[in-house]
């Protein structure tokens, strides 16, 4: 397997404002082992953001968010699904919301129990299940196996809008998606969709 040693794998790429990282990651290829695809939807979270796990300070659960940039923060949502985040500047992170699956489709279908490609990675819990991302990977560095990350040669066309599934700071337009993608977890409201 080829390895990426470009700027996207370095800590300095992530040690920036989570909004910038979330936007830049759209269109990037992300793999875990032999499964993965193109990142088509992300959400940004800041430490002073009421919807962020970091809002009330460091805890055993969110420790990775306050650790080195360029590492994974993995948490369990509603006690059911794992969710994967890329740690950015201290206390901030980017949630991976959806990936267009390209590599290891058969394995992802098996893990997800579905033949429908659009349902493999369209949502944080689904993509973690499809790519076998679990709490054991919490705090793991992204610049080492089994991870691979490569930015697109040209910046992707990005749409942004309100984040999903939160009850605080619901008006922040901090969800980013690949324009026209059929693999995002939920369509962007035409009235709220903006060019970032």
C-alpha positions in Angstrom: 0.0 0.0 0.0 1.3 3.5 -0.8 2.0 5.8 2.1 1.3 9.5 2.2 4.0 11.8 3.5 2.5 15.0 2.3 1.5 18.0 4.4 -1.9 16.5 5.1 -0.3 13.9 7.2 1.7 16.3 9.3 0.7 17.7 12.7 1.0 21.3 11.3 -1.7 20.6 8.8 -4.2 19.9 11.6 -2.9 22.4 14.2 -5.2 25.1 12.7 -8.7 26.4 13.0 -11.0 23.4 12.8 -13.2 25.3 10.3 -10.3 25.5 7.9 -9.4 21.9 8.3 -13.0 20.7 7.9 -13.3 22.6 4.6 -9.9 21.5 3.3 -10.6 17.8 4.0 -13.6 17.7 1.6 -12.4 15.8 -1.4 -9.5 14.1 0.4 -9.0 10.4 0.3 -9.0 8.7 3.6 -8.4 5.0 4.2 -8.1 2.8 7.3 -6.3 -0.3 6.2 -7.8 -1.6 3.0 -11.1 0.3 3.3 -11.9 3.9 2.6 -12.8 6.6 0.0 -13.3 10.3 -0.5 -14.4 12.5 2.4 -17.6 14.2 1.3 -18.9 15.6 4.6 -17.4 17.1 7.8 -18.3 19.2 10.8 -16.1 21.5 12.8 -16.1 21.9 16.6 -14.3 24.6 18.6 -13.4 24.5 22.3 -15.7 27.5 23.1 -18.5 25.9 21.0 -21.4 24.8 23.3 -22.0 21.8 21.0 -18.4 20.6 21.4 -17.3 17.9 23.8 -14.5 20.2 24.8 -16.8 23.0 26.0 -16.6 22.1 29.7 -12.9 21.3 29.6 -10.8 18.1 29.5 -12.3 14.8 30.8 -11.1 11.2 30.4 -13.6 10.8 27.5 -12.4 13.8 25.5 -8.7 13.6 26.4 -7.6 13.1 22.8 -9.2 16.5 21.8 -6.6 18.2 24.1 -3.7 16.1 22.8 -1.5 16.5 19.7 -3.1 17.7 16.5 -3.4 15.1 13.7 -4.6 12.3 16.0 -8.0 10.6 16.1 -10.6 11.4 18.7 -13.1 8.5 18.8 -16.2 8.5 21.0 -19.4 6.4 21.4 -22.6 8.2 20.4 -25.7 7.4 22.4 -23.9 4.3 23.6 -24.3 2.7 20.2 -22.2 4.1 17.3 -18.5 5.1 17.2 -17.8 8.5 15.7 -14.3 9.6 14.4 -12.8 13.0 14.6 -9.5 14.5 13.5 -8.0 16.6 16.3 -7.0 20.1 15.3 -5.9 23.1 17.5 -6.2 22.2 21.2 -9.8 21.4 22.2 -11.1 21.5 18.6 -11.8 18.7 16.1 -13.4 17.8 12.8 -16.1 15.1 12.8 -16.1 12.8 9.8 -19.7 12.7 8.7 -19.6 10.9 5.4 -17.3 9.2 2.9 -17.9 8.1 -0.7 -16.7 4.5 -0.5 -14.2 3.5 -3.1 -11.7 1.0 -1.6 -12.6 -2.3 0.1 -16.3 -2.2 -0.9 -16.9 -5.9 -0.2 -15.4 -5.7 3.3 -17.4 -2.6 4.1 -20.6 -4.2 2.8 -19.9 -7.2 5.1 -19.3 -5.0 8.1 -22.4 -2.9 7.5 -24.6 -5.8 6.5 -25.9 -4.1 3.3 -25.3 -4.2 -0.4 -26.3 -0.5 -0.8 -23.2 1.5 -1.4 -24.9 4.8 -0.5 -25.6 3.4 3.0 -22.0 2.2 3.7 -20.5 5.5 4.9 -23.2 8.1 4.9 -23.1 9.1 8.5 -20.5 9.1 11.3 -21.6 5.8 12.8 -22.0 4.1 9.5 -18.5 5.1 8.3 -16.9 3.9 11.5 -18.6 0.6 11.3 -17.7 0.2 7.6 -14.0 1.1 8.2 -13.7 -0.7 11.5 -12.9 2.5 13.5 -13.5 1.8 17.2 -12.6 3.3 20.6 -9.3 1.3 20.5 -8.1 3.9 17.9 -8.9 6.9 20.2 -5.7 9.0 20.3 -4.0 7.2 17.5 -1.8 9.3 15.1 -3.0 9.7 11.6 0.5 9.8 10.1 1.0 6.1 10.7 -0.6 2.9 9.6 -3.3 1.8 9.3 -4.3 5.4 8.2 -3.8 7.0 4.8 -4.8 10.6 4.0 -4.3 12.4 0.7 -5.6 15.8 -0.3 -7.1 16.3 -3.8 -4.9 17.9 -6.4 -7.4 20.7 -6.7 -9.7 22.2 -4.0 -13.1 20.6 -4.1 -16.4 22.6 -4.6 -17.7 22.9 -1.1 -21.2 23.7 0.3 -21.8 24.6 4.0 -24.7 24.7 6.3 -25.9 23.9 9.8 -24.6 21.0 11.7 -26.8 17.9 12.3 -28.0 16.1 15.5 -27.0 18.7 18.1 -29.2 20.8 20.4 -26.8 23.6 21.1 -25.2 26.2 18.7 -27.6 24.8 16.0 -27.2 27.9 13.8 -23.5 27.7 13.3 -22.9 26.9 9.5 -20.0 24.6 10.4 -21.1 21.5 8.3 -19.2 21.1 5.0 -20.1 18.9 2.1 -18.8 18.1 -1.4 -21.1 19.9 -3.8 -23.5 17.5 -5.6 -22.3 14.4 -3.7 -24.9 11.6 -3.4 -23.0 10.2 -0.4 -23.5 12.9 2.2 -25.6 11.9 5.3 -28.3 14.5 4.7 -28.9 17.1 1.9 -28.1 20.7 2.6 -31.1 22.9 2.9 -31.2 25.0 -0.2 -32.0 28.1 1.8 -29.1 27.7 4.2 -26.5 26.3 1.9 -23.7 28.7 1.5 -20.4 29.0 -0.3 -17.8 29.0 2.4 
